[in-house]
């Protein structure tokens, strides 16, 4: 995860958001995944970075880029 990307993850029964390279979650615990994803998405859009959403088991479930996304790849 590049420095500054936003990650939504599950820990100790709650959903949290953190910014890569900074210590600890920034938005406190959320009761549902949907609430945490919404906050994480808006933060990633404002920072123009990638938003990574993890499943409960820690695997990546979704990944969205809200910043510079060059499209030099054909197809």
PyMOL Python script that loads the backbone (N, CA, C, O; Angstrom):
from pymol import cmd

cmd.read_pdbstr("""\
ATOM      1  N   UNK A   1       0.847  -1.164   0.000  1.00  0.00           N
ATOM      2  CA  UNK A   1       0.000   0.000   0.000  1.00  0.00           C
ATOM      3  C   UNK A   1       0.899   1.235   0.000  1.00  0.00           C
ATOM      4  O   UNK A   1       1.692   1.405   0.926  1.00  0.00           O
ATOM      5  N   UNK A   2       0.799   2.100  -1.009  1.00  0.00           N
ATOM      6  CA  UNK A   2       1.607   3.307  -1.026  1.00  0.00           C
ATOM      7  C   UNK A   2       1.281   4.220   0.152  1.00  0.00           C
ATOM      8  O   UNK A   2       0.184   4.166   0.709  1.00  0.00           O
ATOM      9  N   UNK A   3       2.240   5.050   0.521  1.00  0.00           N
ATOM     10  CA  UNK A   3       2.077   5.945   1.650  1.00  0.00           C
ATOM     11  C   UNK A   3       0.885   6.872   1.458  1.00  0.00           C
ATOM     12  O   UNK A   3       0.778   7.544   0.433  1.00  0.00           O
ATOM     13  N   UNK A   4      -0.009   6.911   2.437  1.00  0.00           N
ATOM     14  CA  UNK A   4      -1.150   7.808   2.399  1.00  0.00           C
ATOM     15  C   UNK A   4      -2.447   7.189   1.933  1.00  0.00           C
ATOM     16  O   UNK A   4      -3.490   7.839   2.015  1.00  0.00           O
ATOM     17  N   UNK A   5      -2.430   5.953   1.444  1.00  0.00           N
ATOM     18  CA  UNK A   5      -3.669   5.299   1.033  1.00  0.00           C
ATOM     19  C   UNK A   5      -4.550   5.040   2.252  1.00  0.00           C
ATOM     20  O   UNK A   5      -4.058   4.938   3.376  1.00  0.00           O
ATOM     21  N   UNK A   6      -5.852   4.936   2.019  1.00  0.00           N
ATOM     22  CA  UNK A   6      -6.821   4.701   3.085  1.00  0.00           C
ATOM     23  C   UNK A   6      -7.204   3.228   3.083  1.00  0.00           C
ATOM     24  O   UNK A   6      -7.456   2.646   2.027  1.00  0.00           O
ATOM     25  N   UNK A   7      -7.246   2.632   4.261  1.00  0.00           N
ATOM     26  CA  UNK A   7      -7.593   1.221   4.399  1.00  0.00           C
ATOM     27  C   UNK A   7      -8.739   1.077   5.391  1.00  0.00           C
ATOM     28  O   UNK A   7      -8.688   1.630   6.489  1.00  0.00           O
ATOM     29  N   UNK A   8      -9.773   0.333   5.002  1.00  0.00           N
ATOM     30  CA  UNK A   8     -10.887  -0.005   5.882  1.00  0.00           C
ATOM     31  C   UNK A   8     -10.696  -1.457   6.289  1.00  0.00           C
ATOM     32  O   UNK A   8     -10.490  -2.323   5.439  1.00  0.00           O
ATOM     33  N   UNK A   9     -10.765  -1.724   7.598  1.00  0.00           N
ATOM     34  CA  UNK A   9     -10.472  -3.065   8.094  1.00  0.00           C
ATOM     35  C   UNK A   9     -11.292  -3.381   9.344  1.00  0.00           C
ATOM     36  O   UNK A   9     -11.835  -2.487   9.995  1.00  0.00           O
ATOM     37  N   UNK A  10     -11.368  -4.668   9.662  1.00  0.00           N
ATOM     38  CA  UNK A  10     -12.098  -5.161  10.833  1.00  0.00           C
ATOM     39  C   UNK A  10     -11.105  -5.553  11.913  1.00  0.00           C
ATOM     40  O   UNK A  10     -10.095  -6.204  11.644  1.00  0.00           O
ATOM     41  N   UNK A  11     -11.411  -5.143  13.150  1.00  0.00           N
ATOM     42  CA  UNK A  11     -10.542  -5.493  14.264  1.00  0.00           C
ATOM     43  C   UNK A  11     -11.355  -5.454  15.559  1.00  0.00           C
ATOM     44  O   UNK A  11     -12.080  -4.495  15.822  1.00  0.00           O
ATOM     45  N   UNK A  12     -11.226  -6.494  16.349  1.00  0.00           N
ATOM     46  CA  UNK A  12     -11.868  -6.555  17.676  1.00  0.00           C
ATOM     47  C   UNK A  12     -13.363  -6.221  17.639  1.00  0.00           C
ATOM     48  O   UNK A  12     -13.858  -5.510  18.514  1.00  0.00           O
ATOM     49  N   UNK A  13     -14.071  -6.721  16.652  1.00  0.00           N
ATOM     50  CA  UNK A  13     -15.516  -6.554  16.581  1.00  0.00           C
ATOM     51  C   UNK A  13     -15.999  -5.251  15.979  1.00  0.00           C
ATOM     52  O   UNK A  13     -17.207  -5.020  15.925  1.00  0.00           O
ATOM     53  N   UNK A  14     -15.096  -4.384  15.522  1.00  0.00           N
ATOM     54  CA  UNK A  14     -15.492  -3.117  14.921  1.00  0.00           C
ATOM     55  C   UNK A  14     -14.806  -2.902  13.592  1.00  0.00           C
ATOM     56  O   UNK A  14     -13.845  -3.592  13.251  1.00  0.00           O
ATOM     57  N   UNK A  15     -15.309  -1.939  12.847  1.00  0.00           N
ATOM     58  CA  UNK A  15     -14.727  -1.568  11.545  1.00  0.00           C
ATOM     59  C   UNK A  15     -14.042  -0.225  11.693  1.00  0.00           C
ATOM     60  O   UNK A  15     -14.592   0.699  12.292  1.00  0.00           O
ATOM     61  N   UNK A  16     -12.841  -0.117  11.146  1.00  0.00           N
ATOM     62  CA  UNK A  16     -12.012   1.070  11.313  1.00  0.00           C
ATOM     63  C   UNK A  16     -11.435   1.516   9.969  1.00  0.00           C
ATOM     64  O   UNK A  16     -11.470   0.787   8.978  1.00  0.00           O
ATOM     65  N   UNK A  17     -10.906   2.733   9.973  1.00  0.00           N
ATOM     66  CA  UNK A  17     -10.177   3.270   8.828  1.00  0.00           C
ATOM     67  C   UNK A  17      -8.838   3.771   9.325  1.00  0.00           C
ATOM     68  O   UNK A  17      -8.732   4.325  10.419  1.00  0.00           O
ATOM     69  N   UNK A  18      -7.806   3.566   8.499  1.00  0.00           N
ATOM     70  CA  UNK A  18      -6.493   4.114   8.828  1.00  0.00           C
ATOM     71  C   UNK A  18      -5.847   4.603   7.541  1.00  0.00           C
ATOM     72  O   UNK A  18      -6.172   4.161   6.440  1.00  0.00           O
ATOM     73  N   UNK A  19      -4.925   5.528   7.725  1.00  0.00           N
ATOM     74  CA  UNK A  19      -4.147   6.052   6.613  1.00  0.00           C
ATOM     75  C   UNK A  19      -2.765   5.450   6.722  1.00  0.00           C
ATOM     76  O   UNK A  19      -2.107   5.561   7.756  1.00  0.00           O
ATOM     77  N   UNK A  20      -2.336   4.823   5.667  1.00  0.00           N
ATOM     78  CA  UNK A  20      -1.030   4.160   5.649  1.00  0.00           C
ATOM     79  C   UNK A  20       0.055   5.175   5.974  1.00  0.00           C
ATOM     80  O   UNK A  20       0.096   6.261   5.397  1.00  0.00           O
ATOM     81  N   UNK A  21       0.934   4.810   6.905  1.00  0.00           N
ATOM     82  CA  UNK A  21       2.021   5.679   7.300  1.00  0.00           C
ATOM     83  C   UNK A  21       1.717   6.511   8.534  1.00  0.00           C
ATOM     84  O   UNK A  21       2.610   7.166   9.071  1.00  0.00           O
ATOM     85  N   UNK A  22       0.464   6.497   8.996  1.00  0.00           N
ATOM     86  CA  UNK A  22       0.087   7.221  10.208  1.00  0.00           C
ATOM     87  C   UNK A  22      -0.288   6.213  11.288  1.00  0.00           C
ATOM     88  O   UNK A  22      -0.682   5.087  10.985  1.00  0.00           O
ATOM     89  N   UNK A  23      -0.164   6.617  12.530  1.00  0.00           N
ATOM     90  CA  UNK A  23      -0.433   5.675  13.615  1.00  0.00           C
ATOM     91  C   UNK A  23      -1.919   5.638  13.970  1.00  0.00           C
ATOM     92  O   UNK A  23      -2.552   6.675  14.166  1.00  0.00           O
ATOM     93  N   UNK A  24      -2.452   4.442  14.048  1.00  0.00           N
ATOM     94  CA  UNK A  24      -3.815   4.218  14.513  1.00  0.00           C
ATOM     95  C   UNK A  24      -4.916   4.649  13.576  1.00  0.00           C
ATOM     96  O   UNK A  24      -4.685   5.388  12.618  1.00  0.00           O
ATOM     97  N   UNK A  25      -6.125   4.178  13.862  1.00  0.00           N
ATOM     98  CA  UNK A  25      -7.305   4.548  13.078  1.00  0.00           C
ATOM     99  C   UNK A  25      -7.616   6.037  13.231  1.00  0.00           C
ATOM    100  O   UNK A  25      -7.323   6.631  14.269  1.00  0.00           O
ATOM    101  N   UNK A  26      -8.205   6.635  12.204  1.00  0.00           N
ATOM    102  CA  UNK A  26      -8.502   8.063  12.261  1.00  0.00           C
ATOM    103  C   UNK A  26      -9.955   8.384  12.516  1.00  0.00           C
ATOM    104  O   UNK A  26     -10.273   9.525  12.852  1.00  0.00           O
ATOM    105  N   UNK A  27     -10.854   7.421  12.370  1.00  0.00           N
ATOM    106  CA  UNK A  27     -12.268   7.770  12.467  1.00  0.00           C
ATOM    107  C   UNK A  27     -13.002   7.058  13.594  1.00  0.00           C
ATOM    108  O   UNK A  27     -14.227   7.149  13.674  1.00  0.00           O
ATOM    109  N   UNK A  28     -12.295   6.358  14.460  1.00  0.00           N
ATOM    110  CA  UNK A  28     -12.966   5.629  15.526  1.00  0.00           C
ATOM    111  C   UNK A  28     -13.648   4.385  14.986  1.00  0.00           C
ATOM    112  O   UNK A  28     -13.614   4.115  13.786  1.00  0.00           O
ATOM    113  N   UNK A  29     -14.261   3.637  15.878  1.00  0.00           N
ATOM    114  CA  UNK A  29     -14.928   2.382  15.497  1.00  0.00           C
ATOM    115  C   UNK A  29     -16.281   2.668  14.860  1.00  0.00           C
ATOM    116  O   UNK A  29     -16.996   3.584  15.264  1.00  0.00           O
ATOM    117  N   UNK A  30     -16.614   1.864  13.856  1.00  0.00           N
ATOM    118  CA  UNK A  30     -17.924   1.931  13.205  1.00  0.00           C
ATOM    119  C   UNK A  30     -18.635   0.610  13.460  1.00  0.00           C
ATOM    120  O   UNK A  30     -18.005  -0.447  13.469  1.00  0.00           O
ATOM    121  N   UNK A  31     -19.933   0.667  13.665  1.00  0.00           N
ATOM    122  CA  UNK A  31     -20.709  -0.530  13.970  1.00  0.00           C
ATOM    123  C   UNK A  31     -20.841  -1.456  12.763  1.00  0.00           C
ATOM    124  O   UNK A  31     -20.921  -2.675  12.916  1.00  0.00           O
ATOM    125  N   UNK A  32     -20.863  -0.874  11.560  1.00  0.00           N
ATOM    126  CA  UNK A  32     -21.037  -1.697  10.363  1.00  0.00           C
ATOM    127  C   UNK A  32     -19.923  -1.414   9.355  1.00  0.00           C
ATOM    128  O   UNK A  32     -19.289  -0.360   9.360  1.00  0.00           O
ATOM    129  N   UNK A  33     -19.724  -2.394   8.505  1.00  0.00           N
ATOM    130  CA  UNK A  33     -18.740  -2.264   7.418  1.00  0.00           C
ATOM    131  C   UNK A  33     -19.124  -1.120   6.495  1.00  0.00           C
ATOM    132  O   UNK A  33     -18.264  -0.354   6.060  1.00  0.00           O
ATOM    133  N   UNK A  34     -20.410  -1.001   6.193  1.00  0.00           N
ATOM    134  CA  UNK A  34     -20.893   0.023   5.271  1.00  0.00           C
ATOM    135  C   UNK A  34     -20.571   1.429   5.772  1.00  0.00           C
ATOM    136  O   UNK A  34     -20.166   2.289   4.990  1.00  0.00           O
ATOM    137  N   UNK A  35     -20.752   1.669   7.088  1.00  0.00           N
ATOM    138  CA  UNK A  35     -20.432   2.983   7.654  1.00  0.00           C
ATOM    139  C   UNK A  35     -18.949   3.293   7.499  1.00  0.00           C
ATOM    140  O   UNK A  35     -18.579   4.395   7.092  1.00  0.00           O
ATOM    141  N   UNK A  36     -18.104   2.324   7.822  1.00  0.00           N
ATOM    142  CA  UNK A  36     -16.657   2.525   7.729  1.00  0.00           C
ATOM    143  C   UNK A  36     -16.222   2.730   6.280  1.00  0.00           C
ATOM    144  O   UNK A  36     -15.366   3.571   6.004  1.00  0.00           O
ATOM    145  N   UNK A  37     -16.799   1.974   5.363  1.00  0.00           N
ATOM    146  CA  UNK A  37     -16.452   2.107   3.942  1.00  0.00           C
ATOM    147  C   UNK A  37     -16.830   3.494   3.433  1.00  0.00           C
ATOM    148  O   UNK A  37     -16.068   4.096   2.676  1.00  0.00           O
ATOM    149  N   UNK A  38     -17.978   4.008   3.828  1.00  0.00           N
ATOM    150  CA  UNK A  38     -18.409   5.329   3.378  1.00  0.00           C
ATOM    151  C   UNK A  38     -17.443   6.407   3.847  1.00  0.00           C
ATOM    152  O   UNK A  38     -17.090   7.299   3.075  1.00  0.00           O
ATOM    153  N   UNK A  39     -17.011   6.338   5.106  1.00  0.00           N
ATOM    154  CA  UNK A  39     -16.061   7.315   5.637  1.00  0.00           C
ATOM    155  C   UNK A  39     -14.703   7.157   4.940  1.00  0.00           C
ATOM    156  O   UNK A  39     -14.074   8.146   4.563  1.00  0.00           O
ATOM    157  N   UNK A  40     -14.261   5.915   4.774  1.00  0.00           N
ATOM    158  CA  UNK A  40     -12.992   5.661   4.103  1.00  0.00           C
ATOM    159  C   UNK A  40     -12.996   6.145   2.665  1.00  0.00           C
ATOM    160  O   UNK A  40     -12.012   6.720   2.200  1.00  0.00           O
ATOM    161  N   UNK A  41     -14.098   5.917   1.954  1.00  0.00           N
ATOM    162  CA  UNK A  41     -14.212   6.340   0.559  1.00  0.00           C
ATOM    163  C   UNK A  41     -14.121   7.857   0.441  1.00  0.00           C
ATOM    164  O   UNK A  41     -13.391   8.371  -0.406  1.00  0.00           O
ATOM    165  N   UNK A  42     -14.856   8.573   1.281  1.00  0.00           N
ATOM    166  CA  UNK A  42     -14.825  10.031   1.228  1.00  0.00           C
ATOM    167  C   UNK A  42     -13.443  10.580   1.560  1.00  0.00           C
ATOM    168  O   UNK A  42     -13.004  11.565   0.965  1.00  0.00           O
ATOM    169  N   UNK A  43     -12.763   9.949   2.502  1.00  0.00           N
ATOM    170  CA  UNK A  43     -11.412  10.372   2.862  1.00  0.00           C
ATOM    171  C   UNK A  43     -10.450  10.128   1.704  1.00  0.00           C
ATOM    172  O   UNK A  43      -9.626  10.987   1.389  1.00  0.00           O
ATOM    173  N   UNK A  44     -10.551   8.963   1.070  1.00  0.00           N
ATOM    174  CA  UNK A  44      -9.690   8.643  -0.072  1.00  0.00           C
ATOM    175  C   UNK A  44      -9.947   9.608  -1.229  1.00  0.00           C
ATOM    176  O   UNK A  44      -9.008  10.041  -1.897  1.00  0.00           O
ATOM    177  N   UNK A  45     -11.205   9.943  -1.465  1.00  0.00           N
ATOM    178  CA  UNK A  45     -11.520  10.909  -2.531  1.00  0.00           C
ATOM    179  C   UNK A  45     -10.915  12.271  -2.227  1.00  0.00           C
ATOM    180  O   UNK A  45     -10.333  12.906  -3.107  1.00  0.00           O
ATOM    181  N   UNK A  46     -11.052  12.719  -0.990  1.00  0.00           N
ATOM    182  CA  UNK A  46     -10.526  14.033  -0.608  1.00  0.00           C
ATOM    183  C   UNK A  46      -9.003  14.064  -0.715  1.00  0.00           C
ATOM    184  O   UNK A  46      -8.429  15.081  -1.104  1.00  0.00           O
ATOM    185  N   UNK A  47      -8.352  12.963  -0.373  1.00  0.00           N
ATOM    186  CA  UNK A  47      -6.887  12.892  -0.421  1.00  0.00           C
ATOM    187  C   UNK A  47      -6.371  12.480  -1.798  1.00  0.00           C
ATOM    188  O   UNK A  47      -5.171  12.554  -2.062  1.00  0.00           O
ATOM    189  N   UNK A  48      -7.279  12.045  -2.677  1.00  0.00           N
ATOM    190  CA  UNK A  48      -6.958  11.565  -4.023  1.00  0.00           C
ATOM    191  C   UNK A  48      -5.954  10.416  -3.968  1.00  0.00           C
ATOM    192  O   UNK A  48      -4.901  10.449  -4.605  1.00  0.00           O
ATOM    193  N   UNK A  49      -6.318   9.399  -3.185  1.00  0.00           N
ATOM    194  CA  UNK A  49      -5.483   8.207  -3.022  1.00  0.00           C
ATOM    195  C   UNK A  49      -6.335   6.960  -3.230  1.00  0.00           C
ATOM    196  O   UNK A  49      -7.515   7.049  -3.570  1.00  0.00           O
ATOM    197  N   UNK A  50      -5.731   5.814  -3.024  1.00  0.00           N
ATOM    198  CA  UNK A  50      -6.426   4.541  -3.163  1.00  0.00           C
ATOM    199  C   UNK A  50      -7.164   4.194  -1.867  1.00  0.00           C
ATOM    200  O   UNK A  50      -6.699   4.505  -0.771  1.00  0.00           O
ATOM    201  N   UNK A  51      -8.317   3.547  -2.013  1.00  0.00           N
ATOM    202  CA  UNK A  51      -9.087   3.053  -0.866  1.00  0.00           C
ATOM    203  C   UNK A  51      -9.119   1.531  -0.953  1.00  0.00           C
ATOM    204  O   UNK A  51      -9.594   0.956  -1.932  1.00  0.00           O
ATOM    205  N   UNK A  52      -8.604   0.895   0.091  1.00  0.00           N
ATOM    206  CA  UNK A  52      -8.542  -0.560   0.154  1.00  0.00           C
ATOM    207  C   UNK A  52      -9.498  -1.018   1.246  1.00  0.00           C
ATOM    208  O   UNK A  52      -9.397  -0.581   2.393  1.00  0.00           O
ATOM    209  N   UNK A  53     -10.432  -1.903   0.886  1.00  0.00           N
ATOM    210  CA  UNK A  53     -11.398  -2.432   1.840  1.00  0.00           C
ATOM    211  C   UNK A  53     -11.086  -3.906   2.055  1.00  0.00           C
ATOM    212  O   UNK A  53     -11.037  -4.687   1.104  1.00  0.00           O
ATOM    213  N   UNK A  54     -10.880  -4.272   3.297  1.00  0.00           N
ATOM    214  CA  UNK A  54     -10.540  -5.657   3.634  1.00  0.00           C
ATOM    215  C   UNK A  54     -11.747  -6.395   4.192  1.00  0.00           C
ATOM    216  O   UNK A  54     -12.626  -5.803   4.819  1.00  0.00           O
ATOM    217  N   UNK A  55     -11.771  -7.718   3.946  1.00  0.00           N
ATOM    218  CA  UNK A  55     -12.782  -8.592   4.552  1.00  0.00           C
ATOM    219  C   UNK A  55     -12.412  -8.809   6.013  1.00  0.00           C
ATOM    220  O   UNK A  55     -11.337  -8.396   6.448  1.00  0.00           O
ATOM    221  N   UNK A  56     -13.284  -9.446   6.764  1.00  0.00           N
ATOM    222  CA  UNK A  56     -13.029  -9.746   8.172  1.00  0.00           C
ATOM    223  C   UNK A  56     -11.737 -10.548   8.333  1.00  0.00           C
ATOM    224  O   UNK A  56     -11.007 -10.362   9.306  1.00  0.00           O
ATOM    225  N   UNK A  57     -11.454 -11.438   7.382  1.00  0.00           N
ATOM    226  CA  UNK A  57     -10.250 -12.278   7.484  1.00  0.00           C
ATOM    227  C   UNK A  57      -8.968 -11.558   7.050  1.00  0.00           C
ATOM    228  O   UNK A  57      -7.891 -12.153   7.089  1.00  0.00           O
ATOM    229  N   UNK A  58      -9.063 -10.296   6.640  1.00  0.00           N
ATOM    230  CA  UNK A  58      -7.892  -9.516   6.276  1.00  0.00           C
ATOM    231  C   UNK A  58      -7.554  -9.494   4.797  1.00  0.00           C
ATOM    232  O   UNK A  58      -6.696  -8.721   4.369  1.00  0.00           O
ATOM    233  N   UNK A  59      -8.214 -10.328   4.015  1.00  0.00           N
ATOM    234  CA  UNK A  59      -7.951 -10.318   2.575  1.00  0.00           C
ATOM    235  C   UNK A  59      -8.604  -9.094   1.933  1.00  0.00           C
ATOM    236  O   UNK A  59      -9.595  -8.566   2.440  1.00  0.00           O
ATOM    237  N   UNK A  60      -8.038  -8.655   0.821  1.00  0.00           N
ATOM    238  CA  UNK A  60      -8.579  -7.483   0.139  1.00  0.00           C
ATOM    239  C   UNK A  60      -9.881  -7.844  -0.552  1.00  0.00           C
ATOM    240  O   UNK A  60      -9.945  -8.795  -1.332  1.00  0.00           O
ATOM    241  N   UNK A  61     -10.915  -7.072  -0.256  1.00  0.00           N
ATOM    242  CA  UNK A  61     -12.223  -7.305  -0.851  1.00  0.00           C
ATOM    243  C   UNK A  61     -12.519  -6.345  -1.980  1.00  0.00           C
ATOM    244  O   UNK A  61     -13.202  -6.700  -2.940  1.00  0.00           O
ATOM    245  N   UNK A  62     -12.003  -5.114  -1.868  1.00  0.00           N
ATOM    246  CA  UNK A  62     -12.263  -4.098  -2.886  1.00  0.00           C
ATOM    247  C   UNK A  62     -11.118  -3.099  -2.861  1.00  0.00           C
ATOM    248  O   UNK A  62     -10.489  -2.863  -1.830  1.00  0.00           O
ATOM    249  N   UNK A  63     -10.870  -2.524  -4.024  1.00  0.00           N
ATOM    250  CA  UNK A  63      -9.781  -1.560  -4.151  1.00  0.00           C
ATOM    251  C   UNK A  63     -10.222  -0.526  -5.177  1.00  0.00           C
ATOM    252  O   UNK A  63     -10.569  -0.874  -6.305  1.00  0.00           O
ATOM    253  N   UNK A  64     -10.209   0.745  -4.787  1.00  0.00           N
ATOM    254  CA  UNK A  64     -10.617   1.822  -5.688  1.00  0.00           C
ATOM    255  C   UNK A  64      -9.585   2.934  -5.654  1.00  0.00           C
ATOM    256  O   UNK A  64      -9.048   3.260  -4.595  1.00  0.00           O
ATOM    257  N   UNK A  65      -9.308   3.513  -6.811  1.00  0.00           N
ATOM    258  CA  UNK A  65      -8.351   4.599  -6.910  1.00  0.00           C
ATOM    259  C   UNK A  65      -9.102   5.895  -7.185  1.00  0.00           C
ATOM    260  O   UNK A  65      -9.913   5.967  -8.108  1.00  0.00           O
ATOM    261  N   UNK A  66      -8.831   6.914  -6.380  1.00  0.00           N
ATOM    262  CA  UNK A  66      -9.489   8.210  -6.542  1.00  0.00           C
ATOM    263  C   UNK A  66      -8.510   9.309  -6.919  1.00  0.00           C
ATOM    264  O   UNK A  66      -8.888  10.479  -6.974  1.00  0.00           O
ATOM    265  N   UNK A  67      -7.272   8.955  -7.176  1.00  0.00           N
ATOM    266  CA  UNK A  67      -6.267   9.941  -7.534  1.00  0.00           C
ATOM    267  C   UNK A  67      -5.851   9.805  -8.968  1.00  0.00           C
ATOM    268  O   UNK A  67      -6.633   9.389  -9.823  1.00  0.00           O
ATOM    269  N   UNK A  68      -4.618  10.157  -9.226  1.00  0.00           N
ATOM    270  CA  UNK A  68      -4.054  10.077 -10.575  1.00  0.00           C
ATOM    271  C   UNK A  68      -3.979   8.613 -10.991  1.00  0.00           C
ATOM    272  O   UNK A  68      -3.285   7.823 -10.351  1.00  0.00           O
ATOM    273  N   UNK A  69      -4.669   8.253 -12.029  1.00  0.00           N
ATOM    274  CA  UNK A  69      -4.735   6.885 -12.498  1.00  0.00           C
ATOM    275  C   UNK A  69      -4.440   6.870 -14.000  1.00  0.00           C
ATOM    276  O   UNK A  69      -5.363   6.860 -14.814  1.00  0.00           O
ATOM    277  N   UNK A  70      -3.152   6.870 -14.368  1.00  0.00           N
ATOM    278  CA  UNK A  70      -2.829   6.931 -15.798  1.00  0.00           C
ATOM    279  C   UNK A  70      -3.348   5.704 -16.549  1.00  0.00           C
ATOM    280  O   UNK A  70      -3.272   4.577 -16.061  1.00  0.00           O
ATOM    281  N   UNK A  71      -3.863   5.948 -17.719  1.00  0.00           N
ATOM    282  CA  UNK A  71      -4.436   4.870 -18.540  1.00  0.00           C
ATOM    283  C   UNK A  71      -3.637   4.701 -19.816  1.00  0.00           C
ATOM    284  O   UNK A  71      -4.166   4.933 -20.904  1.00  0.00           O
ATOM    285  N   UNK A  72      -2.344   4.292 -19.712  1.00  0.00           N
ATOM    286  CA  UNK A  72      -1.571   4.058 -20.919  1.00  0.00           C
ATOM    287  C   UNK A  72      -1.698   2.623 -21.407  1.00  0.00           C
ATOM    288  O   UNK A  72      -1.115   2.262 -22.429  1.00  0.00           O
ATOM    289  N   UNK A  73      -2.450   1.807 -20.692  1.00  0.00           N
ATOM    290  CA  UNK A  73      -2.579   0.405 -21.047  1.00  0.00           C
ATOM    291  C   UNK A  73      -3.728   0.255 -22.048  1.00  0.00           C
ATOM    292  O   UNK A  73      -4.849   0.704 -21.805  1.00  0.00           O
ATOM    293  N   UNK A  74      -3.419  -0.389 -23.180  1.00  0.00           N
ATOM    294  CA  UNK A  74      -4.462  -0.603 -24.179  1.00  0.00           C
ATOM    295  C   UNK A  74      -5.438  -1.660 -23.688  1.00  0.00           C
ATOM    296  O   UNK A  74      -5.060  -2.611 -23.003  1.00  0.00           O
ATOM    297  N   UNK A  75      -6.674  -1.478 -24.045  1.00  0.00           N
ATOM    298  CA  UNK A  75      -7.643  -2.506 -23.734  1.00  0.00           C
ATOM    299  C   UNK A  75      -8.777  -2.007 -23.002  1.00  0.00           C
ATOM    300  O   UNK A  75      -9.683  -2.771 -22.670  1.00  0.00           O
TER     301      UNK A  75
END
""", "prot")
cmd.dss("prot")
cmd.show_as("cartoon", "prot")
cmd.util.cbc("prot")
cmd.orient("prot")
